[in-house]
Amino acid sequence: MISSEEFGTPTPVPTPTATRLPEESVQIEGQRTSDQQTALDVVGKDIIKIANWKEGGPAMLNNLLGYFMVWGYDYTVELVEMELEDYRDAIEKGEVDLVLHVDTADADTSAWLSSVVESGTVLDGGKPLADSETVRIAMHPTLPERAPDLVGFLETATLPGEAFSKIAGTVKFGRIGVTPGVGAFKYLKEQGAVWNTWVSEVEASKVQEAIDSSKTSLRNRTCIPRGVEANDCGRN
């Protein structure tokens, strides 16, 4: 018979501990996720920066005309948020390419636009609203060379005031109400007979396809279906 002494004392087995990942590994993994999401965005021909502030009419106009730039002409549009009084310096310094709603009914604004246009610092891009002679487009002088097709588009894209103003009057900034993007999309859905005259058949077809696909944002993304985790493919 084997005595208990011959078995010896059992050696304790240490409890496994979780291995901490190096911080570098965690950062790399996070970066991969970011890269994958970024890869979903379609790279446009150029980035067009538009001055944007919290006012219904101007913000809706930015989203409306920006929609054609993204979905019709294949540019990337960035709405640069600022206060109303800051857009003058922004376009003079080239921080934005366009101010789509410059209201020259204000004497000081009228004098400013006349001065910078005369000096060549800013270009007068015409009027975006058919019923307003005072609202003008301010354009950075590099834009005609960088995006001549957009300059041509802005020369023809003149909105009848009544339909635009009616929707713009409902635009709100917050969780409740019509956002500028939704207001612009509503206009596009209802006023096809108007905006089809602004663009060629090619651009009109691309814009209509985006509308039919319910692409309401200014972000052009490649659709990669992944079940409930599918990206929004251009929808807000």
HUMO-V618396 format. One record per pair of residues at least 24 apart in sequence whose ideal C-beta (glycine too) atoms are under 7 Angstrom apart, sorted by the first residue. I is the first residue (numbers start at 1). J is the second residue. If there is no record, write none. Layout:
i:I j:J
i:I j:J
//
This chain:
i:40 j:221
i:40 j:222
i:40 j:224
i:40 j:231
i:41 j:219
i:41 j:220
i:41 j:221
i:42 j:220
i:42 j:221
i:42 j:222
i:44 j:74
i:44 j:75
i:44 j:76
i:44 j:220
i:45 j:74
i:45 j:75
i:46 j:75
i:46 j:146
i:46 j:147
i:47 j:76
i:47 j:78
i:48 j:75
i:48 j:76
i:48 j:77
i:48 j:97
i:48 j:98
i:48 j:147
i:48 j:150
i:49 j:78
i:49 j:80
i:49 j:96
i:49 j:97
i:50 j:77
i:50 j:79
i:50 j:80
i:50 j:96
i:50 j:97
i:50 j:98
i:50 j:100
i:51 j:80
i:51 j:82
i:51 j:87
i:51 j:90
i:51 j:91
i:51 j:96
i:51 j:99
i:52 j:79
i:52 j:80
i:52 j:81
i:53 j:82
i:53 j:83
i:53 j:84
i:54 j:173
i:55 j:84
i:56 j:168
i:56 j:169
i:56 j:171
i:57 j:101
i:57 j:168
i:58 j:100
i:58 j:101
i:59 j:171
i:59 j:180
i:60 j:167
i:60 j:168
i:60 j:171
i:60 j:180
i:60 j:183
i:60 j:184
i:61 j:100
i:61 j:101
i:61 j:128
i:62 j:100
i:63 j:180
i:63 j:181
i:63 j:184
i:63 j:218
i:64 j:184
i:64 j:187
i:64 j:188
i:65 j:100
i:65 j:128
i:65 j:157
i:66 j:218
i:67 j:184
i:67 j:188
i:67 j:218
i:68 j:153
i:68 j:199
i:68 j:203
i:68 j:207
i:69 j:150
i:70 j:218
i:70 j:220
i:71 j:206
i:71 j:207
i:71 j:210
i:71 j:215
i:71 j:220
i:72 j:199
i:72 j:203
i:72 j:206
i:72 j:207
i:73 j:149
i:73 j:150
i:73 j:153
i:73 j:203
i:75 j:147
i:75 j:150
i:77 j:218
i:88 j:112
i:91 j:122
i:91 j:138
i:91 j:140
i:92 j:116
i:92 j:121
i:92 j:122
i:94 j:140
i:97 j:140
i:97 j:143
i:98 j:137
i:98 j:139
i:99 j:138
i:100 j:128
i:100 j:137
i:101 j:135
i:102 j:135
i:102 j:136
i:102 j:137
i:102 j:138
i:103 j:134
i:103 j:135
i:104 j:134
i:104 j:136
i:105 j:134
i:113 j:138
i:125 j:154
i:126 j:154
i:126 j:155
i:127 j:158
i:128 j:157
i:128 j:158
i:128 j:159
i:129 j:159
i:129 j:161
i:129 j:164
i:130 j:158
i:130 j:159
i:130 j:160
i:130 j:161
i:131 j:160
i:131 j:161
i:132 j:161
i:153 j:198
i:153 j:199
i:156 j:198
i:157 j:198
i:160 j:194
i:163 j:187
i:163 j:191
i:181 j:216
i:181 j:217
i:181 j:236
i:182 j:216
i:185 j:216
i:210 j:234
//
